Amino acid sequence: MANRNNARSLDLFFERLEQNTAYPDFEIVIVDDESTDSSRSILRRWRDSGRFREFTLIEREHSGVMRSLNTALEAAGGELIAAVDGDATMETPGWLQTMVDFHATDPRVGTVTGAVEFDDGTVQGYGAMLVCPEGLYGRGSRPSEPAGQRTAHERSHSPPTEEVRHLLVPAEVDSAMGPCMLYSRDLAREIGGYDPGFSPVWFDDLDFSMSVRKLGLKNFFVPVRVIHWLGGRHRRDDTTRAHVAGMRLRSAVGRLLPARPKRWIWHAAGLDRIPPERWERYIHHYDYWRRKWGWDFVNPDMDEVLRRSDYVSISCPLTKESRGMIGAREFALMQPHAYFITTARGFIHDEAALLEALRNKLIAGAGLDVWAKEPPPPDHPLLQFDNVLASPHTAGVTREARTNMGRIAAEQMLDALDGKRPPRIINPEVWPRYAERFQRAFGFAPA
């Protein structure tokens, strides 16, 4: 952990860490980046308490979180690294074992991240998404500005956690999130550690995760609960009183008003203004990201993403927006050595356009699990190519997937019978009617 001015939350951080970490063999390595609050005395007290078997504290002059994280990587002796923030607490008992076990399931797992929630009961992100038309947002939240017209990544709507319970299952994500991410020490060395170009702080998790993907590995989310304490996070030197007041106001009205009035009040009161020092840092980091990665993660140009990608993988649901999303125009943008992969649904890509792209060698090949007609006929033209790998909509049929499908279905049936609202309702408009019938039958209303 790299620490700077987290005195408000450090005691709680260590108490939760001690309470919820049952892993038999771990060490704590903390680099303090010249905190100006009482962090160092708190860290020394915990180091000297003997409550953790191995506790290394490195105190250094202020050089930014990236360099401090790299110092911690150099000092660490374990095979795996669990990078955490001092203003976030690990709330799930056995969290570390859960992450370690998931990391061991497949050699292609690069990072594992947790379910990061704010202390006001809203979602920060169950992993992060950024290679998408909307631009960067925490999975489970949504940007509050239109795609392509966003002004800052942090302007988003964070719903109450109970609204996104259905996301609390393992899933691939674009990026891990800094408050809790696990990866191998060897992987960190291969990447070269954290990029000091993002000094002094922020976006280290996104940049690290993109480097993981560049190596052909993947980033995954597991439902390990992490609370990010706004009280500790938004009382730093770079935060104005108005911004702190705004955070409190947003928390207070968050559960009382619909999204549109909330945004209007927030804007009218001038409380959505980003403090100048924070804004200057954003501008620097946004520009540095564009120069390093070649695209803008706040307002991504998806055409540019297609031009730069070696593999284009589709894994979204079929909706009116996604129908025909990949056609002749998109295949023409891809590189001749690029591969197209889809495990989504038929009709999202244009099969005729893909056929022409392969015939004309616009792309190198394709991996297809979904079709306009399933199963595809044996004489389907796309099955005649040597550079096409095909499966009859069975790529997701794994032992783990089948187990999870049965478990999730059973849990939701039990929720409904217990008077709880299931998290994955396909037709939510019927819930009020069900609730009425349930109350008549059992004498109390479902929660």
HELIX and SHEET records of a PDB file:
HELIX    1   1 ALA A    7  ASN A   20  1                                  14    
HELIX    2   2 SER A   39  ASP A   48  1                                  10    
HELIX    3   3 VAL A   65  ALA A   75  1                                  11    
HELIX    4   4 TRP A   95  HIS A  103  1                                   9    
HELIX    5   5 THR A  161  LEU A  167  5                                   7    
HELIX    6   6 ARG A  185  ILE A  191  1                                   7    
HELIX    7   7 PRO A  196  PHE A  198  5                                   3    
HELIX    8   8 ASP A  204  LYS A  214  1                                  11    
HELIX    9   9 LEU A  230  ARG A  233  1                                   4    
HELIX   10  10 ARG A  241  VAL A  253  1                                  13    
HELIX   11  11 ALA A  259  ALA A  268  1                                  10    
HELIX   12  12 PRO A  276  TRP A  293  1                                  18    
HELIX   13  13 MET A  302  ARG A  308  1                                   7    
HELIX   14  14 ALA A  328  LEU A  333  1                                   6    
HELIX   15  15 GLU A  351  ARG A  359  1                                   9    
HELIX   16  16 PRO A  381  GLN A  384  5                                   4    
HELIX   17  17 ARG A  399  LEU A  417  1                                  19    
HELIX   18  18 PRO A  428  VAL A  430  5                                   3    
HELIX   19  19 TRP A  431  PHE A  442  1                                  12    
SHEET    1   A 3 ALA A   2  ASN A   3  0                                        
SHEET    2   A 3 ILE A  28  ASP A  33  1                                        
SHEET    3   A 3 PHE A  55  ARG A  60  1                                        
SHEET    1   B 4 LEU A  80  VAL A  84  0                                        
SHEET    2   B 4 CYS A 180  SER A 184 -1                                        
SHEET    3   B 4 VAL A 109  PHE A 118 -1                                        
SHEET    4   B 4 VAL A 123  TYR A 126 -1                                        
SHEET    1   C 5 LEU A  80  VAL A  84  0                                        
SHEET    2   C 5 CYS A 180  SER A 184 -1                                        
SHEET    3   C 5 VAL A 109  PHE A 118 -1                                        
SHEET    4   C 5 LYS A 218  HIS A 228  1                                        
SHEET    5   C 5 ALA A  88  MET A  90 -1                                        
SHEET    1   D 5 LEU A  80  VAL A  84  0                                        
SHEET    2   D 5 CYS A 180  SER A 184 -1                                        
SHEET    3   D 5 VAL A 109  PHE A 118 -1                                        
SHEET    4   D 5 LYS A 218  HIS A 228  1                                        
SHEET    5   D 5 ALA A 171  VAL A 173 -1                                        
SHEET    1   E 2 ALA A 128  MET A 129  0                                        
SHEET    2   E 2 TYR A 137  GLY A 138 -1                                        
SHEET    1   F 2 ARG A 142  PRO A 143  0                                        
SHEET    2   F 2 SER A 156  HIS A 157 -1                                        
SHEET    1   G 4 TYR A 311  ILE A 314  0                                        
SHEET    2   G 4 TYR A 339  THR A 342  1                                        
SHEET    3   G 4 GLY A 365  LEU A 368  1                                        
SHEET    4   G 4 VAL A 388  ALA A 390  1                                        
END                                                                             
